[in-house]
Amino acid sequence: MATQQRRIGSRSCDACRIRKVKCTEAAPCQRCVAAGVDCTFNKIQAQRGPRGLRARTLQQIQKATYQQQQPPPPLHPAGTTPGIPTESLIVRLCIYRLRLFPVWPIVAVEEVIGALNAEAKHDGTYVLAAALAAATMAQLKLDRFKDADINDSITAADFHNECLRRRGGLSSASASLDRIRTSFFLHIYHENQIPGGTESLLYLREAITLAQIMGLHRPSSYLALDRTEDRLRRRILWLLFATERGVAMLHRLPVVLRSAGELPPLDIEGSDDRPDVLPAFKRLVNLFWIFDQSRAFDILQQDGLDSGADGSDPLDLPASHEVLGALQRRLQEVSVAEVGDEGSDVQKADICTTRQWMQILIWRAMLRSGYWGGGSTAAAIAGPVQIAQQLLEDISRLPRTALEAHGPGLEFKIYEIASAVADSLNFSDPHPSDILLRLQRFLATSRGGNTNLAALLAARIAQSQLPPEVQQPELSYGAEETHIVEEITDDDDNDGRASGDSLDCPPSPWQSLVAAVELEQQSLTFPDSLADMAWLLPPDSTSSTPSANKE
C-alpha cells in the first residue's frame, strides 16, 4: 500500500486552524463538511521563527559592521609614549639634573617634566626629552652599569630610536630652540658611540646651522626677548661654540661659528635657577674664547696641513711661536682654584682638563715646527711632564664621578696628555714612569675602561722605549694581554735607538686615533673598578718595580 507523502508548504484551513485539528487541506475539507461550515483559506500564514532580532544580537551585528568600516587606528596616537612610559623619561631627566646639568646647562628639567605630564602634550618637548635621556645614559654609560635609580630596562638606544621616530613626524618648516637642543643631544649620543663619527659631527653641524637660522649669533636678535629666553639662547649659543671648538681640535675640522668677538656676550647678571653653575660655565667658555681671540686655533689648524697646500699663506713661524707662547702663559694663569665655591666638581674637572690639554696642543705645535728646545719663548712653555703633573694634582681633589660625567671627550684629552708625555721621554730625565702609570690607570678604569685609548697609549709607551716597569704596569691585566706590549718592545729593542738624541717630532696622536678600530679587535681587558681613588695614587715601590727582569 502506497504511503501518502507529506506536501511541503501545506497549511490547514481557517476552521481547522481555529479548532486546532488536523485538516485534509483540500477545499472543502472533510472536517468542515462534517461540521457543516464553510471551508476557507483566507488567513495568510505568518513567517516562521522569531518576529524580529533580539536587542543583544542586533547590537553585536552593528558593532562588527562599524569596526569593519572604520580605518585602522594609528600605531601610536598623538600624546602617548608607546613603549617608553613618562616615568622612565622623568627618571633620566632627574639624573641629568643632578649630574650633567653643569655640563650642558640648557634644559630646565622642571618645565620639561611639567610639559610631559600635561594633558595637551607637545611632541617637540617629548622628542627633546627622549634625546636628552639617550645622551645622559650614553654619557654616563648607564647601559653597562645599572644605576640604583633606574628600575627599568630601557637603554640609551631605545630612547634614541624613539626620538628619531617621533622626530620624523614633526614639521621641519621652522627652527626652534627644542630642535637645536635635540640635535645637540643626538650629537652627544653618537659621539659616545663613535667619537668623531659622521652622524655625531652632522648632528652638531645641524644644531649650529639651526642656531644661525634663528639668529642666535646676532646680538640684535636678543633685543625684544624676555629674560628667560634671552638667557637660554645665550647658553645654547656658547655651549655650541665651546663644543664645536673642542670637537674641531680633537677631530681636525674647520669651525662654523665665527668669530667669538662678534657673538653676544654670555650674560651672568640676573636671577638664575642655579647661580652656582653659570660662573664656572663662563670660565670654561672663556678658555675657548682665549684660544679663538689669539688666533691659536687657526695656527693649530694650519699647522696640521702642508704650508700653502690648501691655498692659504704659509705660517709666519716666529710670530706664530710668540702667539702660542703668550697663549700658554695666559692659560697657566687660569687656576681651577679661582672657581672656588662657585663651580661644581663636574665643572672644575672640565676646566682643569681642558686647560692642560690646550697647553699640550701648544707644546706639540711648537715641537712640530722645530721651535722647542731653544729661545726664550720655548723656555717659558711648560713641557708635557709638568703639564701632566699639574693635571694629576688638580683631579686628585675631585671625585671620580665628576670626571666620568664628561664622557669620551675628557678621555680623549687625557690620552693626548699621556701620549705627549710618552713622546717627550727623549727630552725627559728621569723617565716619568709614575705619571704615565697613573694616566694609564685612568683610561683603563674610566666609565668601565676605555679599551681603545688605553691600548693606544700602551702602544705609544712601548714605541717610546720605556723601561719594563712602565711597559708592563701592574693593572691586573690578564696574562695573555701583556703580549701586545711585549711584541712591540721586542721590535724596538732589535731596531736599536739610533736617534735617541734627535729632536725630530714624534708622530702626531691625531694619526694614532685611526688605529683604534684595529686595536678594538684585540682581546685587551681592564679591571672594572679600582678601590676609591687608587687609580690616582703614585705607584709604590713594590708595584712599580718588576719582580724579575725578563731576558
Secondary structure as the mmCIF struct_conf table of DSSP 4:
data_model
#
loop_
_struct_conf.conf_type_id
_struct_conf.id
_struct_conf.beg_label_comp_id
_struct_conf.beg_label_asym_id
_struct_conf.beg_label_seq_id
_struct_conf.end_label_comp_id
_struct_conf.end_label_asym_id
_struct_conf.end_label_seq_id
HELX_LH_PP_P HELX_LH_PP_P1 ALA A 2 ARG A 7
TURN_TY1_P TURN_TY1_P1 ILE A 8 GLY A 9
HELX_RH_AL_P HELX_RH_AL_P1 ASP A 14 ARG A 19
TURN_TY1_P TURN_TY1_P2 LYS A 20 LYS A 20
BEND BEND1 ALA A 26 PRO A 28
HELX_LH_PP_P HELX_LH_PP_P2 CYS A 29 CYS A 29
HELX_RH_AL_P HELX_RH_AL_P2 GLN A 30 ALA A 35
TURN_TY1_P TURN_TY1_P3 GLY A 36 GLY A 36
BEND BEND2 LYS A 43 LYS A 43
HELX_LH_PP_P HELX_LH_PP_P3 ILE A 44 GLN A 47
BEND BEND3 ARG A 48 GLY A 49
BEND BEND4 ARG A 51 GLY A 52
HELX_RH_AL_P HELX_RH_AL_P3 ALA A 55 GLN A 69
BEND BEND5 GLN A 70 GLN A 70
HELX_LH_PP_P HELX_LH_PP_P4 PRO A 71 PRO A 74
BEND BEND6 LEU A 75 HIS A 76
TURN_TY1_P TURN_TY1_P4 ALA A 78 GLY A 79
TURN_TY1_P TURN_TY1_P5 PRO A 82 GLY A 83
BEND BEND7 ILE A 84 ILE A 84
HELX_RH_AL_P HELX_RH_AL_P4 THR A 86 ILE A 95
HELX_RH_PI_P HELX_RH_PI_P1 TYR A 96 LEU A 100
TURN_TY1_P TURN_TY1_P6 PHE A 101 VAL A 103
BEND BEND8 TRP A 104 TRP A 104
HELX_RH_AL_P HELX_RH_AL_P5 VAL A 109 ASN A 117
BEND BEND9 ALA A 118 ALA A 120
HELX_RH_AL_P HELX_RH_AL_P6 ASP A 123 LEU A 140
TURN_TY1_P TURN_TY1_P7 LYS A 141 ARG A 144
BEND BEND10 PHE A 145 PHE A 145
TURN_TY1_P TURN_TY1_P8 ALA A 148 ASP A 149
BEND BEND11 ASP A 152 ASP A 152
HELX_RH_AL_P HELX_RH_AL_P7 ALA A 156 GLY A 168
TURN_TY1_P TURN_TY1_P9 GLY A 169 GLY A 169
BEND BEND12 LEU A 170 LEU A 170
BEND BEND13 ALA A 173 SER A 174
HELX_RH_AL_P HELX_RH_AL_P8 LEU A 177 GLN A 193
BEND BEND14 ILE A 194 ILE A 194
TURN_TY1_P TURN_TY1_P10 PRO A 195 GLY A 196
HELX_RH_AL_P HELX_RH_AL_P9 THR A 198 ILE A 213
TURN_TY1_P TURN_TY1_P11 MET A 214 HIS A 217
HELX_RH_3T_P HELX_RH_3T_P1 PRO A 219 TYR A 222
TURN_TY1_P TURN_TY1_P12 LEU A 223 ALA A 224
HELX_RH_AL_P HELX_RH_AL_P10 ARG A 227 HIS A 251
TURN_TY1_P TURN_TY1_P13 ARG A 252 ARG A 252
BEND BEND15 VAL A 256 LEU A 257
HELX_RH_3T_P HELX_RH_3T_P2 ALA A 260 GLU A 262
BEND BEND16 LEU A 263 LEU A 263
HELX_LH_PP_P HELX_LH_PP_P5 PRO A 264 PRO A 265
BEND BEND17 GLY A 270 GLY A 270
BEND BEND18 ASP A 273 ASP A 273
TURN_TY1_P TURN_TY1_P14 PRO A 275 VAL A 277
HELX_RH_AL_P HELX_RH_AL_P11 LEU A 278 GLN A 293
TURN_TY1_P TURN_TY1_P15 SER A 294 ARG A 295
HELX_RH_AL_P HELX_RH_AL_P12 ALA A 296 ASP A 303
TURN_TY1_P TURN_TY1_P16 GLY A 304 GLY A 304
BEND BEND19 LEU A 305 LEU A 305
TURN_TY1_P TURN_TY1_P17 SER A 307 ASP A 310
BEND BEND20 GLY A 311 GLY A 311
HELX_LH_PP_P HELX_LH_PP_P6 SER A 312 LEU A 315
HELX_RH_AL_P HELX_RH_AL_P13 LEU A 317 GLU A 333
HELX_RH_3T_P HELX_RH_3T_P3 VAL A 336 GLU A 342
BEND BEND21 GLY A 343 GLY A 343
HELX_RH_AL_P HELX_RH_AL_P14 ASP A 345 ARG A 368
TURN_TY1_P TURN_TY1_P18 SER A 369 GLY A 370
TURN_TY1_P TURN_TY1_P19 TRP A 372 GLY A 373
BEND BEND22 GLY A 374 GLY A 374
HELX_RH_AL_P HELX_RH_AL_P15 GLY A 375 ALA A 380
BEND BEND23 ILE A 381 ILE A 381
HELX_LH_PP_P HELX_LH_PP_P7 ALA A 382 GLY A 383
HELX_RH_AL_P HELX_RH_AL_P16 PRO A 384 ILE A 395
TURN_TY1_P TURN_TY1_P20 SER A 396 ARG A 397
BEND BEND24 LEU A 398 LEU A 398
HELX_RH_AL_P HELX_RH_AL_P17 ARG A 400 GLU A 404
TURN_TY1_P TURN_TY1_P21 ALA A 405 HIS A 406
HELX_RH_AL_P HELX_RH_AL_P18 GLY A 407 ASP A 423
HELX_RH_3T_P HELX_RH_3T_P4 SER A 424 PHE A 427
BEND BEND25 ASP A 429 PRO A 430
HELX_RH_AL_P HELX_RH_AL_P19 SER A 433 THR A 445
HELX_RH_3T_P HELX_RH_3T_P5 SER A 446 GLY A 448
HELX_RH_AL_P HELX_RH_AL_P20 THR A 451 GLN A 463
TURN_TY1_P TURN_TY1_P22 SER A 464 GLN A 465
HELX_RH_AL_P HELX_RH_AL_P21 PRO A 468 GLN A 471
BEND BEND26 GLN A 472 GLN A 472
BEND BEND27 LEU A 475 LEU A 475
TURN_TY1_P TURN_TY1_P23 ALA A 479 THR A 482
HELX_RH_AL_P HELX_RH_AL_P22 HIS A 483 ASP A 495
TURN_TY1_P TURN_TY1_P24 ALA A 498 ASP A 501
HELX_LH_PP_P HELX_LH_PP_P8 ASP A 504 SER A 508
HELX_RH_AL_P HELX_RH_AL_P23 PRO A 509 SER A 512
HELX_RH_3T_P HELX_RH_3T_P6 LEU A 513 ALA A 515
HELX_RH_AL_P HELX_RH_AL_P24 ALA A 516 GLU A 520
TURN_TY1_P TURN_TY1_P25 GLN A 521 GLN A 521
BEND BEND28 GLN A 522 GLN A 522
BEND BEND29 ASP A 528 ASP A 528
BEND BEND30 ALA A 531 ALA A 531
TURN_TY1_P TURN_TY1_P26 ASP A 532 MET A 533
HELX_RH_3T_P HELX_RH_3T_P7 ALA A 534 LEU A 536
BEND BEND31 LEU A 537 LEU A 537
HELX_LH_PP_P HELX_LH_PP_P9 PRO A 538 PRO A 539
HELX_RH_AL_P HELX_RH_AL_P25 SER A 541 SER A 544
BEND BEND32 THR A 545 THR A 545
BEND BEND33 SER A 547 ALA A 548
#
